[in-house]
Amino acid sequence: MKIRELKDGMRRVDVDGVIIDKSEPRTVNLRTGGQANVADCTLQDDSGSIKLSLWDDMIDQVKPGDKVRVENGYTN
C-alpha cells in the first residue's frame, strides 16, 4: 500500500518507506496506567509522507535513512 492511499481509521495496514527524521524519545502516561517511551518519525515513500510513532524497544531499531516495512499498523 502507498502512503497516499492511507485514510483515517484504517487497520491492518502494511506500508514500506524510508525514515526521514526521528524525534527524541519522550515519556508518556498510558491510559491503562504506567508509562512508555515514544518517538515520532516521518515515513516517506514516492507518494507522500506520514508521521509514524515508535514505542519503547522500536525506538532504537531505526534511524533516519533506514528503509522499513510497517506491518499490521493502524492510522488515526
Gaussian input, Z-matrix of N, CA and C with variables (Angstrom, degrees):
# hf/3-21g

backbone

0 1
 N
 C     1     B1
 C     2     B2     1     A1
 N     3     B3     2     A2     1     D1
 C     4     B4     3     A3     2     D2
 C     5     B5     4     A4     3     D3
 N     6     B6     5     A5     4     D4
 C     7     B7     6     A6     5     D5
 C     8     B8     7     A7     6     D6
 N     9     B9     8     A8     7     D7
 C    10    B10     9     A9     8     D8
 C    11    B11    10    A10     9     D9
 N    12    B12    11    A11    10    D10
 C    13    B13    12    A12    11    D11
 C    14    B14    13    A13    12    D12
 N    15    B15    14    A14    13    D13
 C    16    B16    15    A15    14    D14
 C    17    B17    16    A16    15    D15
 N    18    B18    17    A17    16    D16
 C    19    B19    18    A18    17    D17
 C    20    B20    19    A19    18    D18
 N    21    B21    20    A20    19    D19
 C    22    B22    21    A21    20    D20
 C    23    B23    22    A22    21    D21
 N    24    B24    23    A23    22    D22
 C    25    B25    24    A24    23    D23
 C    26    B26    25    A25    24    D24
 N    27    B27    26    A26    25    D25
 C    28    B28    27    A27    26    D26
 C    29    B29    28    A28    27    D27
 N    30    B30    29    A29    28    D28
 C    31    B31    30    A30    29    D29
 C    32    B32    31    A31    30    D30
 N    33    B33    32    A32    31    D31
 C    34    B34    33    A33    32    D32
 C    35    B35    34    A34    33    D33
 N    36    B36    35    A35    34    D34
 C    37    B37    36    A36    35    D35
 C    38    B38    37    A37    36    D36
 N    39    B39    38    A38    37    D37
 C    40    B40    39    A39    38    D38
 C    41    B41    40    A40    39    D39
 N    42    B42    41    A41    40    D40
 C    43    B43    42    A42    41    D41
 C    44    B44    43    A43    42    D42
 N    45    B45    44    A44    43    D43
 C    46    B46    45    A45    44    D44
 C    47    B47    46    A46    45    D45
 N    48    B48    47    A47    46    D46
 C    49    B49    48    A48    47    D47
 C    50    B50    49    A49    48    D48
 N    51    B51    50    A50    49    D49
 C    52    B52    51    A51    50    D50
 C    53    B53    52    A52    51    D51
 N    54    B54    53    A53    52    D52
 C    55    B55    54    A54    53    D53
 C    56    B56    55    A55    54    D54
 N    57    B57    56    A56    55    D55
 C    58    B58    57    A57    56    D56
 C    59    B59    58    A58    57    D57
 N    60    B60    59    A59    58    D58
 C    61    B61    60    A60    59    D59
 C    62    B62    61    A61    60    D60
 N    63    B63    62    A62    61    D61
 C    64    B64    63    A63    62    D62
 C    65    B65    64    A64    63    D63
 N    66    B66    65    A65    64    D64
 C    67    B67    66    A66    65    D65
 C    68    B68    67    A67    66    D66
 N    69    B69    68    A68    67    D67
 C    70    B70    69    A69    68    D68
 C    71    B71    70    A70    69    D69
 N    72    B72    71    A71    70    D70
 C    73    B73    72    A72    71    D71
 C    74    B74    73    A73    72    D72
 N    75    B75    74    A74    73    D73
 C    76    B76    75    A75    74    D74
 C    77    B77    76    A76    75    D75
 N    78    B78    77    A77    76    D76
 C    79    B79    78    A78    77    D77
 C    80    B80    79    A79    78    D78
 N    81    B81    80    A80    79    D79
 C    82    B82    81    A81    80    D80
 C    83    B83    82    A82    81    D81
 N    84    B84    83    A83    82    D82
 C    85    B85    84    A84    83    D83
 C    86    B86    85    A85    84    D84
 N    87    B87    86    A86    85    D85
 C    88    B88    87    A87    86    D86
 C    89    B89    88    A88    87    D87
 N    90    B90    89    A89    88    D88
 C    91    B91    90    A90    89    D89
 C    92    B92    91    A91    90    D90
 N    93    B93    92    A92    91    D91
 C    94    B94    93    A93    92    D92
 C    95    B95    94    A94    93    D93
 N    96    B96    95    A95    94    D94
 C    97    B97    96    A96    95    D95
 C    98    B98    97    A97    96    D96
 N    99    B99    98    A98    97    D97
 C   100   B100    99    A99    98    D98
 C   101   B101   100   A100    99    D99
 N   102   B102   101   A101   100   D100
 C   103   B103   102   A102   101   D101
 C   104   B104   103   A103   102   D102
 N   105   B105   104   A104   103   D103
 C   106   B106   105   A105   104   D104
 C   107   B107   106   A106   105   D105
 N   108   B108   107   A107   106   D106
 C   109   B109   108   A108   107   D107
 C   110   B110   109   A109   108   D108
 N   111   B111   110   A110   109   D109
 C   112   B112   111   A111   110   D110
 C   113   B113   112   A112   111   D111
 N   114   B114   113   A113   112   D112
 C   115   B115   114   A114   113   D113
 C   116   B116   115   A115   114   D114
 N   117   B117   116   A116   115   D115
 C   118   B118   117   A117   116   D116
 C   119   B119   118   A118   117   D117
 N   120   B120   119   A119   118   D118
 C   121   B121   120   A120   119   D119
 C   122   B122   121   A121   120   D120
 N   123   B123   122   A122   121   D121
 C   124   B124   123   A123   122   D122
 C   125   B125   124   A124   123   D123
 N   126   B126   125   A125   124   D124
 C   127   B127   126   A126   125   D125
 C   128   B128   127   A127   126   D126
 N   129   B129   128   A128   127   D127
 C   130   B130   129   A129   128   D128
 C   131   B131   130   A130   129   D129
 N   132   B132   131   A131   130   D130
 C   133   B133   132   A132   131   D131
 C   134   B134   133   A133   132   D132
 N   135   B135   134   A134   133   D133
 C   136   B136   135   A135   134   D134
 C   137   B137   136   A136   135   D135
 N   138   B138   137   A137   136   D136
 C   139   B139   138   A138   137   D137
 C   140   B140   139   A139   138   D138
 N   141   B141   140   A140   139   D139
 C   142   B142   141   A141   140   D140
 C   143   B143   142   A142   141   D141
 N   144   B144   143   A143   142   D142
 C   145   B145   144   A144   143   D143
 C   146   B146   145   A145   144   D144
 N   147   B147   146   A146   145   D145
 C   148   B148   147   A147   146   D146
 C   149   B149   148   A148   147   D147
 N   150   B150   149   A149   148   D148
 C   151   B151   150   A150   149   D149
 C   152   B152   151   A151   150   D150
 N   153   B153   152   A152   151   D151
 C   154   B154   153   A153   152   D152
 C   155   B155   154   A154   153   D153
 N   156   B156   155   A155   154   D154
 C   157   B157   156   A156   155   D155
 C   158   B158   157   A157   156   D156
 N   159   B159   158   A158   157   D157
 C   160   B160   159   A159   158   D158
 C   161   B161   160   A160   159   D159
 N   162   B162   161   A161   160   D160
 C   163   B163   162   A162   161   D161
 C   164   B164   163   A163   162   D162
 N   165   B165   164   A164   163   D163
 C   166   B166   165   A165   164   D164
 C   167   B167   166   A166   165   D165
 N   168   B168   167   A167   166   D166
 C   169   B169   168   A168   167   D167
 C   170   B170   169   A169   168   D168
 N   171   B171   170   A170   169   D169
 C   172   B172   171   A171   170   D170
 C   173   B173   172   A172   171   D171
 N   174   B174   173   A173   172   D172
 C   175   B175   174   A174   173   D173
 C   176   B176   175   A175   174   D174
 N   177   B177   176   A176   175   D175
 C   178   B178   177   A177   176   D176
 C   179   B179   178   A178   177   D177
 N   180   B180   179   A179   178   D178
 C   181   B181   180   A180   179   D179
 C   182   B182   181   A181   180   D180
 N   183   B183   182   A182   181   D181
 C   184   B184   183   A183   182   D182
 C   185   B185   184   A184   183   D183
 N   186   B186   185   A185   184   D184
 C   187   B187   186   A186   185   D185
 C   188   B188   187   A187   186   D186
 N   189   B189   188   A188   187   D187
 C   190   B190   189   A189   188   D188
 C   191   B191   190   A190   189   D189
 N   192   B192   191   A191   190   D190
 C   193   B193   192   A192   191   D191
 C   194   B194   193   A193   192   D192
 N   195   B195   194   A194   193   D193
 C   196   B196   195   A195   194   D194
 C   197   B197   196   A196   195   D195
 N   198   B198   197   A197   196   D196
 C   199   B199   198   A198   197   D197
 C   200   B200   199   A199   198   D198
 N   201   B201   200   A200   199   D199
 C   202   B202   201   A201   200   D200
 C   203   B203   202   A202   201   D201
 N   204   B204   203   A203   202   D202
 C   205   B205   204   A204   203   D203
 C   206   B206   205   A205   204   D204
 N   207   B207   206   A206   205   D205
 C   208   B208   207   A207   206   D206
 C   209   B209   208   A208   207   D207
 N   210   B210   209   A209   208   D208
 C   211   B211   210   A210   209   D209
 C   212   B212   211   A211   210   D210
 N   213   B213   212   A212   211   D211
 C   214   B214   213   A213   212   D212
 C   215   B215   214   A214   213   D213
 N   216   B216   215   A215   214   D214
 C   217   B217   216   A216   215   D215
 C   218   B218   217   A217   216   D216
 N   219   B219   218   A218   217   D217
 C   220   B220   219   A219   218   D218
 C   221   B221   220   A220   219   D219
 N   222   B222   221   A221   220   D220
 C   223   B223   222   A222   221   D221
 C   224   B224   223   A223   222   D222
 N   225   B225   224   A224   223   D223
 C   226   B226   225   A225   224   D224
 C   227   B227   226   A226   225   D225

   B1=1.4513
   B2=1.5330
   B3=1.3049
   B4=1.4678
   B5=1.5329
   B6=1.3245
   B7=1.4659
   B8=1.5316
   B9=1.3121
   B10=1.4697
   B11=1.5232
   B12=1.3271
   B13=1.4675
   B14=1.5299
   B15=1.3260
   B16=1.4560
   B17=1.5171
   B18=1.3234
   B19=1.4614
   B20=1.5257
   B21=1.3086
   B22=1.4593
   B23=1.5258
   B24=1.3255
   B25=1.4581
   B26=1.5165
   B27=1.3133
   B28=1.4602
   B29=1.5269
   B30=1.3351
   B31=1.4621
   B32=1.5276
   B33=1.3195
   B34=1.4687
   B35=1.5243
   B36=1.3205
   B37=1.4613
   B38=1.5299
   B39=1.3286
   B40=1.4622
   B41=1.5206
   B42=1.3319
   B43=1.4650
   B44=1.5290
   B45=1.3405
   B46=1.4643
   B47=1.5175
   B48=1.3344
   B49=1.4566
   B50=1.5048
   B51=1.3140
   B52=1.4624
   B53=1.5209
   B54=1.3280
   B55=1.4572
   B56=1.5267
   B57=1.3300
   B58=1.4694
   B59=1.5236
   B60=1.3273
   B61=1.4616
   B62=1.5253
   B63=1.3272
   B64=1.4629
   B65=1.5201
   B66=1.3442
   B67=1.4639
   B68=1.5209
   B69=1.3154
   B70=1.4629
   B71=1.5307
   B72=1.3251
   B73=1.4656
   B74=1.5324
   B75=1.3317
   B76=1.4563
   B77=1.5282
   B78=1.3110
   B79=1.4534
   B80=1.5180
   B81=1.3358
   B82=1.4593
   B83=1.5245
   B84=1.3225
   B85=1.4564
   B86=1.5227
   B87=1.3212
   B88=1.4570
   B89=1.5181
   B90=1.3234
   B91=1.4701
   B92=1.5247
   B93=1.3149
   B94=1.4631
   B95=1.5150
   B96=1.3407
   B97=1.4568
   B98=1.5160
   B99=1.3017
   B100=1.4548
   B101=1.5156
   B102=1.3194
   B103=1.4589
   B104=1.5196
   B105=1.3274
   B106=1.4597
   B107=1.5176
   B108=1.3196
   B109=1.4535
   B110=1.5208
   B111=1.3233
   B112=1.4661
   B113=1.5221
   B114=1.3302
   B115=1.4659
   B116=1.5200
   B117=1.3180
   B118=1.4626
   B119=1.5169
   B120=1.3352
   B121=1.4669
   B122=1.5197
   B123=1.3119
   B124=1.4546
   B125=1.5174
   B126=1.3265
   B127=1.4611
   B128=1.5254
   B129=1.3308
   B130=1.4645
   B131=1.5231
   B132=1.3330
   B133=1.4570
   B134=1.5268
   B135=1.3204
   B136=1.4676
   B137=1.5226
   B138=1.3457
   B139=1.4645
   B140=1.5275
   B141=1.3367
   B142=1.4568
   B143=1.5177
   B144=1.3409
   B145=1.4582
   B146=1.5307
   B147=1.3460
   B148=1.4559
   B149=1.5202
   B150=1.3329
   B151=1.4577
   B152=1.5241
   B153=1.3238
   B154=1.4562
   B155=1.5195
   B156=1.3219
   B157=1.4656
   B158=1.5155
   B159=1.3254
   B160=1.4617
   B161=1.5189
   B162=1.3263
   B163=1.4570
   B164=1.5209
   B165=1.3177
   B166=1.4623
   B167=1.5275
   B168=1.3291
   B169=1.4665
   B170=1.5271
   B171=1.3369
   B172=1.4633
   B173=1.5296
   B174=1.3262
   B175=1.4673
   B176=1.5211
   B177=1.3187
   B178=1.4628
   B179=1.5225
   B180=1.3158
   B181=1.4566
   B182=1.5223
   B183=1.3409
   B184=1.4661
   B185=1.5219
   B186=1.3223
   B187=1.4667
   B188=1.5254
   B189=1.3296
   B190=1.4645
   B191=1.5296
   B192=1.3204
   B193=1.4567
   B194=1.5156
   B195=1.3341
   B196=1.4628
   B197=1.5229
   B198=1.3286
   B199=1.4624
   B200=1.5261
   B201=1.3371
   B202=1.4549
   B203=1.5180
   B204=1.3273
   B205=1.4700
   B206=1.5116
   B207=1.3287
   B208=1.4617
   B209=1.5229
   B210=1.3257
   B211=1.4579
   B212=1.5172
   B213=1.3166
   B214=1.4590
   B215=1.5305
   B216=1.3311
   B217=1.4624
   B218=1.5219
   B219=1.3193
   B220=1.4668
   B221=1.5168
   B222=1.3288
   B223=1.4549
   B224=1.5162
   B225=1.3252
   B226=1.4620
   B227=1.4964
   A1=108.76
   A2=115.61
   A3=121.54
   A4=109.75
   A5=115.62
   A6=120.79
   A7=110.76
   A8=118.61
   A9=120.15
   A10=112.37
   A11=118.40
   A12=122.50
   A13=112.79
   A14=117.34
   A15=120.90
   A16=111.14
   A17=115.66
   A18=122.08
   A19=108.38
   A20=116.74
   A21=122.41
   A22=110.89
   A23=116.04
   A24=121.16
   A25=115.50
   A26=118.07
   A27=119.97
   A28=110.34
   A29=116.66
   A30=124.30
   A31=109.04
   A32=115.64
   A33=122.80
   A34=111.76
   A35=115.97
   A36=123.00
   A37=109.52
   A38=116.58
   A39=123.03
   A40=107.33
   A41=116.56
   A42=120.29
   A43=108.95
   A44=116.11
   A45=122.87
   A46=108.97
   A47=115.72
   A48=119.93
   A49=111.66
   A50=114.68
   A51=122.90
   A52=108.24
   A53=116.24
   A54=121.09
   A55=107.85
   A56=116.68
   A57=121.85
   A58=110.86
   A59=117.41
   A60=121.15
   A61=109.01
   A62=115.84
   A63=120.97
   A64=108.52
   A65=115.94
   A66=120.78
   A67=110.11
   A68=115.11
   A69=120.71
   A70=107.83
   A71=118.05
   A72=120.33
   A73=111.43
   A74=114.82
   A75=121.07
   A76=107.81
   A77=116.05
   A78=121.38
   A79=109.25
   A80=116.18
   A81=121.65
   A82=109.28
   A83=115.74
   A84=121.74
   A85=108.58
   A86=116.31
   A87=121.83
   A88=111.14
   A89=117.08
   A90=121.66
   A91=111.33
   A92=116.04
   A93=121.18
   A94=112.43
   A95=116.32
   A96=121.36
   A97=109.19
   A98=116.39
   A99=120.33
   A100=112.00
   A101=114.11
   A102=121.14
   A103=110.05
   A104=115.39
   A105=122.21
   A106=108.25
   A107=115.69
   A108=121.25
   A109=108.35
   A110=115.94
   A111=121.07
   A112=109.06
   A113=115.85
   A114=122.27
   A115=107.71
   A116=117.07
   A117=122.05
   A118=109.84
   A119=115.39
   A120=122.85
   A121=108.17
   A122=115.16
   A123=121.05
   A124=107.22
   A125=116.08
   A126=122.98
   A127=107.67
   A128=116.47
   A129=120.45
   A130=110.25
   A131=115.74
   A132=121.92
   A133=107.65
   A134=116.97
   A135=118.71
   A136=113.62
   A137=117.60
   A138=120.02
   A139=113.70
   A140=118.04
   A141=120.23
   A142=111.99
   A143=115.74
   A144=120.35
   A145=109.61
   A146=115.47
   A147=122.47
   A148=109.03
   A149=114.82
   A150=120.48
   A151=107.81
   A152=115.84
   A153=122.55
   A154=107.62
   A155=117.38
   A156=121.50
   A157=109.62
   A158=115.53
   A159=122.22
   A160=108.47
   A161=116.49
   A162=122.36
   A163=111.20
   A164=115.88
   A165=125.08
   A166=113.21
   A167=118.40
   A168=121.80
   A169=113.58
   A170=117.98
   A171=120.93
   A172=111.96
   A173=117.42
   A174=121.47
   A175=111.35
   A176=117.19
   A177=120.52
   A178=113.58
   A179=118.49
   A180=121.43
   A181=113.61
   A182=118.25
   A183=120.65
   A184=110.93
   A185=114.11
   A186=121.29
   A187=107.76
   A188=117.04
   A189=119.17
   A190=111.18
   A191=115.26
   A192=122.00
   A193=113.20
   A194=117.80
   A195=121.11
   A196=111.05
   A197=115.84
   A198=121.64
   A199=106.51
   A200=116.89
   A201=121.41
   A202=111.05
   A203=114.70
   A204=122.16
   A205=107.54
   A206=116.08
   A207=121.81
   A208=106.24
   A209=116.31
   A210=121.40
   A211=109.75
   A212=116.32
   A213=122.98
   A214=111.38
   A215=116.62
   A216=121.50
   A217=111.21
   A218=115.27
   A219=121.13
   A220=108.67
   A221=115.76
   A222=121.02
   A223=109.67
   A224=116.04
   A225=121.52
   A226=110.15
   D1=142.74
   D2=177.41
   D3=-91.00
   D4=152.74
   D5=-179.16
   D6=-59.73
   D7=-39.28
   D8=-178.81
   D9=-63.73
   D10=-18.73
   D11=-179.72
   D12=-84.68
   D13=-9.89
   D14=-178.19
   D15=-72.36
   D16=141.09
   D17=177.68
   D18=-132.30
   D19=155.74
   D20=-179.73
   D21=-57.64
   D22=135.94
   D23=175.69
   D24=87.73
   D25=5.51
   D26=179.47
   D27=-73.95
   D28=149.46
   D29=177.63
   D30=-125.18
   D31=161.93
   D32=177.94
   D33=53.65
   D34=48.49
   D35=-177.36
   D36=-90.23
   D37=132.18
   D38=170.53
   D39=-116.66
   D40=127.60
   D41=-179.15
   D42=-149.06
   D43=143.14
   D44=176.84
   D45=-106.59
   D46=148.37
   D47=177.33
   D48=-175.06
   D49=-175.93
   D50=179.49
   D51=-116.15
   D52=135.28
   D53=175.46
   D54=-74.02
   D55=119.20
   D56=-177.61
   D57=-90.10
   D58=-41.94
   D59=178.39
   D60=-152.29
   D61=164.69
   D62=-179.54
   D63=-146.13
   D64=130.80
   D65=179.35
   D66=-79.54
   D67=167.47
   D68=172.93
   D69=-69.93
   D70=142.46
   D71=178.56
   D72=-63.09
   D73=148.68
   D74=174.91
   D75=-132.65
   D76=157.58
   D77=179.60
   D78=-96.24
   D79=132.82
   D80=178.95
   D81=-124.06
   D82=151.49
   D83=174.99
   D84=-89.10
   D85=131.52
   D86=-178.68
   D87=-86.92
   D88=148.01
   D89=177.86
   D90=-60.35
   D91=-30.90
   D92=-177.62
   D93=-84.68
   D94=2.53
   D95=-175.26
   D96=97.45
   D97=160.32
   D98=-178.40
   D99=82.91
   D100=-175.67
   D101=-178.14
   D102=-134.72
   D103=160.57
   D104=176.34
   D105=-146.31
   D106=158.75
   D107=173.61
   D108=-98.09
   D109=142.28
   D110=179.01
   D111=-141.83
   D112=142.36
   D113=175.18
   D114=-132.38
   D115=141.28
   D116=179.14
   D117=-98.90
   D118=137.11
   D119=177.78
   D120=-123.51
   D121=164.44
   D122=168.22
   D123=-108.63
   D124=123.07
   D125=177.58
   D126=-105.90
   D127=129.57
   D128=-174.62
   D129=-130.70
   D130=140.85
   D131=167.30
   D132=-127.96
   D133=-169.47
   D134=-176.68
   D135=-73.50
   D136=-4.06
   D137=-179.54
   D138=-107.11
   D139=-11.71
   D140=-179.02
   D141=159.62
   D142=-165.23
   D143=-179.41
   D144=-143.41
   D145=155.95
   D146=179.04
   D147=-142.81
   D148=163.37
   D149=172.94
   D150=-83.71
   D151=135.42
   D152=178.12
   D153=-123.82
   D154=124.23
   D155=178.50
   D156=-94.45
   D157=127.65
   D158=177.00
   D159=-106.33
   D160=135.14
   D161=-176.34
   D162=-113.54
   D163=138.10
   D164=171.26
   D165=43.72
   D166=-114.74
   D167=-173.44
   D168=-62.14
   D169=-25.80
   D170=-179.82
   D171=-66.34
   D172=-25.83
   D173=-174.03
   D174=-57.89
   D175=-44.34
   D176=-176.38
   D177=-84.34
   D178=-2.46
   D179=-177.65
   D180=-84.86
   D181=-14.09
   D182=-179.00
   D183=-132.37
   D184=156.63
   D185=175.22
   D186=-142.57
   D187=161.36
   D188=178.43
   D189=-53.65
   D190=136.40
   D191=-178.39
   D192=99.22
   D193=-16.09
   D194=179.60
   D195=-73.42
   D196=138.68
   D197=172.25
   D198=-89.77
   D199=129.19
   D200=-176.97
   D201=-132.33
   D202=159.58
   D203=172.08
   D204=-122.10
   D205=121.39
   D206=174.46
   D207=-90.27
   D208=125.00
   D209=179.17
   D210=-118.34
   D211=136.84
   D212=177.07
   D213=59.11
   D214=38.86
   D215=178.07
   D216=-85.79
   D217=-179.11
   D218=176.37
   D219=-144.35
   D220=160.98
   D221=179.75
   D222=-118.48
   D223=148.40
   D224=171.73
   D225=-157.21

